[in-house]
Amino acid sequence: MEKFKVVVWCESCQDDEEGCFGGSAEVIGEAFESWEAAAKAGAQYCGELPYRYRIEQDDPD
Ligand SMILES: [Zn+2]
């Protein structure tokens, strides 16, 4: 079954090793059953923060 994961990063800290997520990106939470559930979790996580997120398919292969 397809799973989805949420990758978040901070717009303000990209490439800043001292910044959020070490200036990189991070997968949050668990794998989600649907794209919608992943998008909701991503939106909630980012909230008012200068974070961006993208949904990736978690390919088990
Ligand atoms: Zn930041």
N, CA, C, O and the ligand as a Tripos MOL2 file, in Angstrom:
@<TRIPOS>MOLECULE
protein
  245   243    62     0     0
PROTEIN
NO_CHARGES

@<TRIPOS>ATOM
      1 N           0.8370   -1.1990    0.0000 N.3       1 MET1
      2 CA          0.0000    0.0000    0.0000 C.3       1 MET1
      3 C           0.8740    1.2530    0.0000 C.2       1 MET1
      4 O           1.9370    1.2940    0.6200 O.2       1 MET1
      5 N           0.4130    2.2350   -0.6870 N.am      2 GLU2
      6 CA          1.1610    3.4870   -0.7720 C.3       2 GLU2
      7 C           1.1330    4.2340    0.5530 C.2       2 GLU2
      8 O           0.1110    4.3060    1.2350 O.2       2 GLU2
      9 N           2.2830    4.7820    0.8890 N.am      3 LYS3
     10 CA          2.3640    5.6440    2.0740 C.3       3 LYS3
     11 C           2.9700    6.9690    1.6410 C.2       3 LYS3
     12 O           3.6270    7.0850    0.6060 O.2       3 LYS3
     13 N           2.7170    7.9500    2.4760 N.am      4 PHE4
     14 CA          3.2320    9.2850    2.1770 C.3       4 PHE4
     15 C           3.9700    9.8240    3.3840 C.2       4 PHE4
     16 O           3.5950    9.5700    4.5280 O.2       4 PHE4
     17 N           5.0310   10.5760    3.1060 N.am      5 LYS5
     18 CA          5.7570   11.2040    4.2010 C.3       5 LYS5
     19 C           5.8450   12.6980    3.9670 C.2       5 LYS5
     20 O           5.7360   13.1860    2.8420 O.2       5 LYS5
     21 N           6.0480   13.4100    5.0710 N.am      6 VAL6
     22 CA          6.0980   14.8680    5.0310 C.3       6 VAL6
     23 C           7.5250   15.3190    5.2960 C.2       6 VAL6
     24 O           8.1040   14.9980    6.3340 O.2       6 VAL6
     25 N           8.0840   16.0600    4.3590 N.am      7 VAL7
     26 CA          9.4160   16.6270    4.5180 C.3       7 VAL7
     27 C           9.2610   18.1190    4.7740 C.2       7 VAL7
     28 O           8.6220   18.8290    3.9980 O.2       7 VAL7
     29 N           9.8540   18.5900    5.8770 N.am      8 VAL8
     30 CA          9.7580   20.0130    6.2120 C.3       8 VAL8
     31 C          11.1450   20.6510    6.2040 C.2       8 VAL8
     32 O          12.1550   19.9950    6.4590 O.2       8 VAL8
     33 N          11.1630   21.9160    5.9120 N.am      9 TRP9
     34 CA         12.3970   22.6840    6.0160 C.3       9 TRP9
     35 C          12.0410   24.1190    6.3590 C.2       9 TRP9
     36 O          10.8790   24.5200    6.2900 O.2       9 TRP9
     37 N          13.0530   24.8840    6.7270 N.am     10 CYS10
     38 CA         12.8310   26.2680    7.1450 C.3      10 CYS10
     39 C          13.3520   27.1990    6.0620 C.2      10 CYS10
     40 O          14.5230   27.1520    5.6860 O.2      10 CYS10
     41 N          12.4580   28.0410    5.5720 N.am     11 GLU11
     42 CA         12.8210   28.9720    4.5120 C.3      11 GLU11
     43 C          13.9540   29.9060    4.9290 C.2      11 GLU11
     44 O          14.8020   30.2800    4.1190 O.2      11 GLU11
     45 N          13.9510   30.2780    6.2270 N.am     12 SER12
     46 CA         14.9160   31.2600    6.7040 C.3      12 SER12
     47 C          16.2970   30.6600    6.9210 C.2      12 SER12
     48 O          17.2900   31.3870    6.9370 O.2      12 SER12
     49 N          16.3730   29.3600    7.0860 N.am     13 CYS13
     50 CA         17.6090   28.7260    7.5540 C.3      13 CYS13
     51 C          18.2540   27.7990    6.5250 C.2      13 CYS13
     52 O          19.1890   27.0680    6.8530 O.2      13 CYS13
     53 N          17.7740   27.8220    5.3100 N.am     14 GLN14
     54 CA         18.3540   26.9110    4.3450 C.3      14 GLN14
     55 C          19.8510   27.1250    4.2240 C.2      14 GLN14
     56 O          20.3200   28.2550    4.0910 O.2      14 GLN14
     57 N          20.5910   26.0400    4.2700 N.am     15 ASP15
     58 CA         22.0530   26.0440    4.1640 C.3      15 ASP15
     59 C          22.7390   26.6810    5.3670 C.2      15 ASP15
     60 O          23.9470   26.9170    5.3330 O.2      15 ASP15
     61 N          21.9770   26.9660    6.4410 N.am     16 ASP16
     62 CA         22.5740   27.4630    7.6740 C.3      16 ASP16
     63 C          22.6870   26.2970    8.6540 C.2      16 ASP16
     64 O          21.6840   25.8230    9.1870 O.2      16 ASP16
     65 N          23.9110   25.8430    8.8820 N.am     17 GLU17
     66 CA         24.1090   24.6530    9.7090 C.3      17 GLU17
     67 C          23.6080   24.8380   11.1330 C.2      17 GLU17
     68 O          23.2710   23.8610   11.8020 O.2      17 GLU17
     69 N          23.5540   26.0760   11.6030 N.am     18 GLU18
     70 CA         23.1030   26.3670   12.9550 C.3      18 GLU18
     71 C          21.5980   26.5760   13.0210 C.2      18 GLU18
     72 O          21.0350   26.7350   14.1040 O.2      18 GLU18
     73 N          20.9590   26.5760   11.8840 N.am     19 GLY19
     74 CA         19.5300   26.9020   11.8210 C.3      19 GLY19
     75 C          18.6540   25.6870   12.0450 C.2      19 GLY19
     76 O          19.1280   24.6070   12.3970 O.2      19 GLY19
     77 N          17.3620   25.8890   11.8320 N.am     20 CYS20
     78 CA         16.3990   24.8000   11.9880 C.3      20 CYS20
     79 C          16.7810   23.6370   11.0820 C.2      20 CYS20
     80 O          17.2010   23.8280    9.9410 O.2      20 CYS20
     81 N          16.6270   22.4270   11.6180 N.am     21 PHE21
     82 CA         16.9030   21.1980   10.8490 C.3      21 PHE21
     83 C          18.3230   21.1790   10.2920 C.2      21 PHE21
     84 O          18.5960   20.5110    9.2950 O.2      21 PHE21
     85 N          19.2260   21.9170   10.9410 N.am     22 GLY22
     86 CA         20.5960   21.9810   10.4590 C.3      22 GLY22
     87 C          20.7080   22.5740    9.0680 C.2      22 GLY22
     88 O          21.6220   22.2470    8.3110 O.2      22 GLY22
     89 N          19.7700   23.4490    8.7390 N.am     23 GLY23
     90 CA         19.7800   24.0730    7.4190 C.3      23 GLY23
     91 C          19.3260   23.1460    6.3130 C.2      23 GLY23
     92 O          19.3740   23.4810    5.1300 O.2      23 GLY23
     93 N          18.8900   21.9870    6.7240 N.am     24 SER24
     94 CA         18.4690   20.9930    5.7350 C.3      24 SER24
     95 C          16.9720   20.7280    5.8850 C.2      24 SER24
     96 O          16.2200   21.6180    6.2810 O.2      24 SER24
     97 N          16.5510   19.5400    5.5780 N.am     25 ALA25
     98 CA         15.1420   19.1710    5.6830 C.3      25 ALA25
     99 C          15.0100   17.9280    6.5440 C.2      25 ALA25
    100 O          15.9780   17.1990    6.7600 O.2      25 ALA25
    101 N          13.7940   17.6960    7.0330 N.am     26 GLU26
    102 CA         13.5830   16.5900    7.9490 C.3      26 GLU26
    103 C          12.2170   15.9670    7.6890 C.2      26 GLU26
    104 O          11.2510   16.6540    7.3600 O.2      26 GLU26
    105 N          12.1660   14.6570    7.8450 N.am     27 VAL27
    106 CA         10.8710   13.9650    7.7440 C.3      27 VAL27
    107 C          10.2100   14.0010    9.1100 C.2      27 VAL27
    108 O          10.8380   13.6570   10.1110 O.2      27 VAL27
    109 N           8.9470   14.4140    9.1650 N.am     28 ILE28
    110 CA          8.2370   14.4660   10.4380 C.3      28 ILE28
    111 C           7.2960   13.2790   10.5680 C.2      28 ILE28
    112 O           6.7840   12.7500    9.5820 O.2      28 ILE28
    113 N           7.0890   12.8840   11.8040 N.am     29 GLY29
    114 CA          6.0760   11.8960   12.1360 C.3      29 GLY29
    115 C           6.2890   10.5560   11.4620 C.2      29 GLY29
    116 O           7.4110   10.1530   11.1550 O.2      29 GLY29
    117 N           5.2060    9.9020   11.2510 N.am     30 GLU30
    118 CA          5.2050    8.5690   10.6580 C.3      30 GLU30
    119 C           4.8030    8.6760    9.1980 C.2      30 GLU30
    120 O           4.5650    9.7650    8.6760 O.2      30 GLU30
    121 N           4.7340    7.5370    8.5610 N.am     31 ALA31
    122 CA          4.1880    7.5150    7.2080 C.3      31 ALA31
    123 C           2.6650    7.6540    7.2910 C.2      31 ALA31
    124 O           2.0320    7.1250    8.2040 O.2      31 ALA31
    125 N           2.1020    8.3600    6.3430 N.am     32 PHE32
    126 CA          0.6620    8.5990    6.3430 C.3      32 PHE32
    127 C          -0.0060    7.7540    5.2690 C.2      32 PHE32
    128 O           0.5870    7.4120    4.2460 O.2      32 PHE32
    129 N          -1.2810    7.4290    5.5490 N.am     33 GLU33
    130 CA         -2.0210    6.5250    4.6630 C.3      33 GLU33
    131 C          -2.4890    7.2200    3.3940 C.2      33 GLU33
    132 O          -2.7360    6.5710    2.3780 O.2      33 GLU33
    133 N          -2.6070    8.5160    3.4560 N.am     34 SER34
    134 CA         -3.1240    9.2340    2.2910 C.3      34 SER34
    135 C          -2.3810   10.5500    2.1160 C.2      34 SER34
    136 O          -1.7980   11.0880    3.0580 O.2      34 SER34
    137 N          -2.4170   11.0500    0.8980 N.am     35 TRP35
    138 CA         -1.7920   12.3390    0.6080 C.3      35 TRP35
    139 C          -2.4380   13.4320    1.4580 C.2      35 TRP35
    140 O          -1.7580   14.3240    1.9650 O.2      35 TRP35
    141 N          -3.7670   13.3490    1.6070 N.am     36 GLU36
    142 CA         -4.4960   14.3740    2.3530 C.3      36 GLU36
    143 C          -4.0670   14.4060    3.8220 C.2      36 GLU36
    144 O          -3.8800   15.4750    4.4030 O.2      36 GLU36
    145 N          -3.9150   13.2160    4.4120 N.am     37 ALA37
    146 CA         -3.5020   13.1510    5.8170 C.3      37 ALA37
    147 C          -2.1010   13.7310    5.9830 C.2      37 ALA37
    148 O          -1.8240   14.4230    6.9620 O.2      37 ALA37
    149 N          -1.2340   13.4540    5.0400 N.am     38 ALA38
    150 CA          0.1270   13.9750    5.0990 C.3      38 ALA38
    151 C           0.1310   15.4960    4.9510 C.2      38 ALA38
    152 O           0.8470   16.1970    5.6660 O.2      38 ALA38
    153 N          -0.6680   15.9900    4.0270 N.am     39 ALA39
    154 CA         -0.7260   17.4330    3.7980 C.3      39 ALA39
    155 C          -1.2710   18.1530    5.0260 C.2      39 ALA39
    156 O          -0.8030   19.2360    5.3760 O.2      39 ALA39
    157 N          -2.2590   17.5500    5.6740 N.am     40 LYS40
    158 CA         -2.8360   18.1440    6.8740 C.3      40 LYS40
    159 C          -1.7850   18.2100    7.9810 C.2      40 LYS40
    160 O          -1.6500   19.2320    8.6530 O.2      40 LYS40
    161 N          -1.0460   17.1220    8.1690 N.am     41 ALA41
    162 CA         -0.0110   17.0900    9.1980 C.3      41 ALA41
    163 C           1.0750   18.1180    8.8930 C.2      41 ALA41
    164 O           1.5710   18.7910    9.7970 O.2      41 ALA41
    165 N           1.4350   18.2330    7.6420 N.am     42 GLY42
    166 CA          2.4480   19.2090    7.2450 C.3      42 GLY42
    167 C           1.9990   20.6300    7.5220 C.2      42 GLY42
    168 O           2.7630   21.4430    8.0430 O.2      42 GLY42
    169 N           0.7660   20.9240    7.1740 N.am     43 ALA43
    170 CA          0.2310   22.2710    7.3790 C.3      43 ALA43
    171 C           0.1610   22.6020    8.8610 C.2      43 ALA43
    172 O           0.4680   23.7200    9.2740 O.2      43 ALA43
    173 N          -0.2480   21.6080    9.6660 N.am     44 GLN44
    174 CA         -0.3270   21.8290   11.1060 C.3      44 GLN44
    175 C           1.0570   22.0360   11.6980 C.2      44 GLN44
    176 O           1.2480   22.8950   12.5590 O.2      44 GLN44
    177 N           2.0180   21.2530   11.2390 N.am     45 TYR45
    178 CA          3.3760   21.3440   11.7730 C.3      45 TYR45
    179 C           3.9730   22.7140   11.4710 C.2      45 TYR45
    180 O           4.6090   23.3260   12.3300 O.2      45 TYR45
    181 N           3.7710   23.1760   10.2840 N.am     46 CYS46
    182 CA          4.3790   24.4450    9.8750 C.3      46 CYS46
    183 C           3.6800   25.6330   10.5350 C.2      46 CYS46
    184 O           4.3330   26.5930   10.9450 O.2      46 CYS46
    185 N           2.3610   25.5650   10.6360 N.am     47 GLY47
    186 CA          1.6250   26.6100   11.3240 C.3      47 GLY47
    187 C           2.0520   27.9950   10.8960 C.2      47 GLY47
    188 O           2.0540   28.3210    9.7090 O.2      47 GLY47
    189 N           2.4170   28.8100   11.8790 N.am     48 GLU48
    190 CA          2.8100   30.1880   11.6270 C.3      48 GLU48
    191 C           4.3050   30.3160   11.3680 C.2      48 GLU48
    192 O           4.8060   31.4090   11.1050 O.2      48 GLU48
    193 N           5.0030   29.2100   11.4430 N.am     49 LEU49
    194 CA          6.4570   29.2500   11.3010 C.3      49 LEU49
    195 C           6.8550   29.4290    9.8390 C.2      49 LEU49
    196 O           6.0690   29.1400    8.9360 O.2      49 LEU49
    197 N           8.0660   29.9020    9.6120 N.am     50 PRO50
    198 CA          8.5170   30.0750    8.2190 C.3      50 PRO50
    199 C           8.9640   28.7560    7.6070 C.2      50 PRO50
    200 O           9.9660   28.6910    6.8960 O.2      50 PRO50
    201 N           8.2090   27.7150    7.8960 N.am     51 TYR51
    202 CA          8.5470   26.3940    7.3870 C.3      51 TYR51
    203 C           7.7610   26.1040    6.1160 C.2      51 TYR51
    204 O           6.6450   26.5840    5.9150 O.2      51 TYR51
    205 N           8.3730   25.3240    5.2950 N.am     52 ARG52
    206 CA          7.6720   24.8240    4.1080 C.3      52 ARG52
    207 C           7.6570   23.3100    4.2010 C.2      52 ARG52
    208 O           8.4740   22.7170    4.9060 O.2      52 ARG52
    209 N           6.7410   22.6950    3.5000 N.am     53 TYR53
    210 CA          6.7200   21.2350    3.4960 C.3      53 TYR53
    211 C           6.3740   20.7190    2.1080 C.2      53 TYR53
    212 O           5.7670   21.4120    1.2920 O.2      53 TYR53
    213 N           6.7720   19.5110    1.8780 N.am     54 ARG54
    214 CA          6.3350   18.8290    0.6690 C.3      54 ARG54
    215 C           6.0130   17.3880    1.0220 C.2      54 ARG54
    216 O           6.5550   16.8150    1.9670 O.2      54 ARG54
    217 N           5.1210   16.8300    0.2390 N.am     55 ILE55
    218 CA          4.7100   15.4440    0.4420 C.3      55 ILE55
    219 C           5.4810   14.5660   -0.5340 C.2      55 ILE55
    220 O           5.5590   14.8500   -1.7290 O.2      55 ILE55
    221 N           6.0400   13.5040    0.0010 N.am     56 GLU56
    222 CA          6.7260   12.5470   -0.8630 C.3      56 GLU56
    223 C           6.1060   11.1830   -0.6830 C.2      56 GLU56
    224 O           5.6610   10.8240    0.4070 O.2      56 GLU56
    225 N           6.0830   10.4340   -1.7540 N.am     57 GLN57
    226 CA          5.6240    9.0630   -1.6410 C.3      57 GLN57
    227 C           6.7170    8.2320   -0.9930 C.2      57 GLN57
    228 O           7.8810    8.2710   -1.3940 O.2      57 GLN57
    229 N           6.3080    7.4800    0.0210 N.am     58 ASP58
    230 CA          7.2580    6.6380    0.7430 C.3      58 ASP58
    231 C           7.2570    5.2750    0.0630 C.2      58 ASP58
    232 O           6.4350    4.4070    0.3550 O.2      58 ASP58
    233 N           8.1790    5.1220   -0.8270 N.am     59 ASP59
    234 CA          8.2320    3.9140   -1.6400 C.3      59 ASP59
    235 C           8.8720    2.7800   -0.8560 C.2      59 ASP59
    236 O          10.0420    2.8780   -0.4860 O.2      59 ASP59
    237 N           8.1380    1.7100   -0.5940 N.am     60 PRO60
    238 CA          8.6930    0.6070    0.2010 C.3      60 PRO60
    239 C           9.7730   -0.1870   -0.5400 C.2      60 PRO60
    240 O          10.5150   -0.9460    0.0840 O.2      60 PRO60
    241 N           9.8660   -0.0270   -1.8080 N.am     61 ASP61
    242 CA         10.8730   -0.8110   -2.5560 C.3      61 ASP61
    243 C          12.2680   -0.2750   -2.3420 C.2      61 ASP61
    244 O          13.2270   -0.8140   -2.8940 O.2      61 ASP61
    245 ZN         14.6860   28.5220   10.8070 Zn       62 ZN62
@<TRIPOS>BOND
     1     1     2 1
     2     2     3 1
     3     3     4 2
     4     3     5 am
     5     5     6 1
     6     6     7 1
     7     7     8 2
     8     7     9 am
     9     9    10 1
    10    10    11 1
    11    11    12 2
    12    11    13 am
    13    13    14 1
    14    14    15 1
    15    15    16 2
    16    15    17 am
    17    17    18 1
    18    18    19 1
    19    19    20 2
    20    19    21 am
    21    21    22 1
    22    22    23 1
    23    23    24 2
    24    23    25 am
    25    25    26 1
    26    26    27 1
    27    27    28 2
    28    27    29 am
    29    29    30 1
    30    30    31 1
    31    31    32 2
    32    31    33 am
    33    33    34 1
    34    34    35 1
    35    35    36 2
    36    35    37 am
    37    37    38 1
    38    38    39 1
    39    39    40 2
    40    39    41 am
    41    41    42 1
    42    42    43 1
    43    43    44 2
    44    43    45 am
    45    45    46 1
    46    46    47 1
    47    47    48 2
    48    47    49 am
    49    49    50 1
    50    50    51 1
    51    51    52 2
    52    51    53 am
    53    53    54 1
    54    54    55 1
    55    55    56 2
    56    55    57 am
    57    57    58 1
    58    58    59 1
    59    59    60 2
    60    59    61 am
    61    61    62 1
    62    62    63 1
    63    63    64 2
    64    63    65 am
    65    65    66 1
    66    66    67 1
    67    67    68 2
    68    67    69 am
    69    69    70 1
    70    70    71 1
    71    71    72 2
    72    71    73 am
    73    73    74 1
    74    74    75 1
    75    75    76 2
    76    75    77 am
    77    77    78 1
    78    78    79 1
    79    79    80 2
    80    79    81 am
    81    81    82 1
    82    82    83 1
    83    83    84 2
    84    83    85 am
    85    85    86 1
    86    86    87 1
    87    87    88 2
    88    87    89 am
    89    89    90 1
    90    90    91 1
    91    91    92 2
    92    91    93 am
    93    93    94 1
    94    94    95 1
    95    95    96 2
    96    95    97 am
    97    97    98 1
    98    98    99 1
    99    99   100 2
   100    99   101 am
   101   101   102 1
   102   102   103 1
   103   103   104 2
   104   103   105 am
   105   105   106 1
   106   106   107 1
   107   107   108 2
   108   107   109 am
   109   109   110 1
   110   110   111 1
   111   111   112 2
   112   111   113 am
   113   113   114 1
   114   114   115 1
   115   115   116 2
   116   115   117 am
   117   117   118 1
   118   118   119 1
   119   119   120 2
   120   119   121 am
   121   121   122 1
   122   122   123 1
   123   123   124 2
   124   123   125 am
   125   125   126 1
   126   126   127 1
   127   127   128 2
   128   127   129 am
   129   129   130 1
   130   130   131 1
   131   131   132 2
   132   131   133 am
   133   133   134 1
   134   134   135 1
   135   135   136 2
   136   135   137 am
   137   137   138 1
   138   138   139 1
   139   139   140 2
   140   139   141 am
   141   141   142 1
   142   142   143 1
   143   143   144 2
   144   143   145 am
   145   145   146 1
   146   146   147 1
   147   147   148 2
   148   147   149 am
   149   149   150 1
   150   150   151 1
   151   151   152 2
   152   151   153 am
   153   153   154 1
   154   154   155 1
   155   155   156 2
   156   155   157 am
   157   157   158 1
   158   158   159 1
   159   159   160 2
   160   159   161 am
   161   161   162 1
   162   162   163 1
   163   163   164 2
   164   163   165 am
   165   165   166 1
   166   166   167 1
   167   167   168 2
   168   167   169 am
   169   169   170 1
   170   170   171 1
   171   171   172 2
   172   171   173 am
   173   173   174 1
   174   174   175 1
   175   175   176 2
   176   175   177 am
   177   177   178 1
   178   178   179 1
   179   179   180 2
   180   179   181 am
   181   181   182 1
   182   182   183 1
   183   183   184 2
   184   183   185 am
   185   185   186 1
   186   186   187 1
   187   187   188 2
   188   187   189 am
   189   189   190 1
   190   190   191 1
   191   191   192 2
   192   191   193 am
   193   193   194 1
   194   194   195 1
   195   195   196 2
   196   195   197 am
   197   197   198 1
   198   198   199 1
   199   199   200 2
   200   199   201 am
   201   201   202 1
   202   202   203 1
   203   203   204 2
   204   203   205 am
   205   205   206 1
   206   206   207 1
   207   207   208 2
   208   207   209 am
   209   209   210 1
   210   210   211 1
   211   211   212 2
   212   211   213 am
   213   213   214 1
   214   214   215 1
   215   215   216 2
   216   215   217 am
   217   217   218 1
   218   218   219 1
   219   219   220 2
   220   219   221 am
   221   221   222 1
   222   222   223 1
   223   223   224 2
   224   223   225 am
   225   225   226 1
   226   226   227 1
   227   227   228 2
   228   227   229 am
   229   229   230 1
   230   230   231 1
   231   231   232 2
   232   231   233 am
   233   233   234 1
   234   234   235 1
   235   235   236 2
   236   235   237 am
   237   237   238 1
   238   238   239 1
   239   239   240 2
   240   239   241 am
   241   241   242 1
   242   242   243 1
   243   243   244 2
@<TRIPOS>SUBSTRUCTURE
     1 MET1         2 RESIDUE 1 A MET
     2 GLU2         6 RESIDUE 1 A GLU
     3 LYS3        10 RESIDUE 1 A LYS
     4 PHE4        14 RESIDUE 1 A PHE
     5 LYS5        18 RESIDUE 1 A LYS
     6 VAL6        22 RESIDUE 1 A VAL
     7 VAL7        26 RESIDUE 1 A VAL
     8 VAL8        30 RESIDUE 1 A VAL
     9 TRP9        34 RESIDUE 1 A TRP
    10 CYS10       38 RESIDUE 1 A CYS
    11 GLU11       42 RESIDUE 1 A GLU
    12 SER12       46 RESIDUE 1 A SER
    13 CYS13       50 RESIDUE 1 A CYS
    14 GLN14       54 RESIDUE 1 A GLN
    15 ASP15       58 RESIDUE 1 A ASP
    16 ASP16       62 RESIDUE 1 A ASP
    17 GLU17       66 RESIDUE 1 A GLU
    18 GLU18       70 RESIDUE 1 A GLU
    19 GLY19       74 RESIDUE 1 A GLY
    20 CYS20       78 RESIDUE 1 A CYS
    21 PHE21       82 RESIDUE 1 A PHE
    22 GLY22       86 RESIDUE 1 A GLY
    23 GLY23       90 RESIDUE 1 A GLY
    24 SER24       94 RESIDUE 1 A SER
    25 ALA25       98 RESIDUE 1 A ALA
    26 GLU26      102 RESIDUE 1 A GLU
    27 VAL27      106 RESIDUE 1 A VAL
    28 ILE28      110 RESIDUE 1 A ILE
    29 GLY29      114 RESIDUE 1 A GLY
    30 GLU30      118 RESIDUE 1 A GLU
    31 ALA31      122 RESIDUE 1 A ALA
    32 PHE32      126 RESIDUE 1 A PHE
    33 GLU33      130 RESIDUE 1 A GLU
    34 SER34      134 RESIDUE 1 A SER
    35 TRP35      138 RESIDUE 1 A TRP
    36 GLU36      142 RESIDUE 1 A GLU
    37 ALA37      146 RESIDUE 1 A ALA
    38 ALA38      150 RESIDUE 1 A ALA
    39 ALA39      154 RESIDUE 1 A ALA
    40 LYS40      158 RESIDUE 1 A LYS
    41 ALA41      162 RESIDUE 1 A ALA
    42 GLY42      166 RESIDUE 1 A GLY
    43 ALA43      170 RESIDUE 1 A ALA
    44 GLN44      174 RESIDUE 1 A GLN
    45 TYR45      178 RESIDUE 1 A TYR
    46 CYS46      182 RESIDUE 1 A CYS
    47 GLY47      186 RESIDUE 1 A GLY
    48 GLU48      190 RESIDUE 1 A GLU
    49 LEU49      194 RESIDUE 1 A LEU
    50 PRO50      198 RESIDUE 1 A PRO
    51 TYR51      202 RESIDUE 1 A TYR
    52 ARG52      206 RESIDUE 1 A ARG
    53 TYR53      210 RESIDUE 1 A TYR
    54 ARG54      214 RESIDUE 1 A ARG
    55 ILE55      218 RESIDUE 1 A ILE
    56 GLU56      222 RESIDUE 1 A GLU
    57 GLN57      226 RESIDUE 1 A GLN
    58 ASP58      230 RESIDUE 1 A ASP
    59 ASP59      234 RESIDUE 1 A ASP
    60 PRO60      238 RESIDUE 1 A PRO
    61 ASP61      242 RESIDUE 1 A ASP
    62 ZN62       245 GROUP 0 **** ****
